[in-house]
Amino acid sequence: MIAPEAHVVIVPTTLANGNDRRKVENVMRIAHCDAIMVRIVPQGGGARKAIFEIGRDGLVPVWFSEYTSRGVGGELFFQPTVDPDGPLFKLTNKGLMSSSDFAGIRWDGW
């Protein structure tokens, strides 16, 4: 599906295919928007966890891996799980916004 006025595309994906990014980058280029790839991975004890990859559109797309989501005050944020110095992202009506573009947020432990 091509959404010409989309601000962000959300793509469910699996671990089985290693060229997902390239396919999603093609959609990002056509739609001129960012992407969020969602992968559900098993955890110990049978639980499952959603892991996100954030793709930022540009001349050369930039990917940020291993993110989790968190709702705070009615807004949805994506925070890095592996790289604590990685940017925080916020989903807005205009698409994804990086923490370099907003004042940030504080929650327990931050």
Helices and strands as residue ranges (DSSP letters): E 8-13, H 20-31, E 34-42, G 44-46, E 48-56, E 62-72, E 75-80, E 89-92, E 95-98, G 99-101
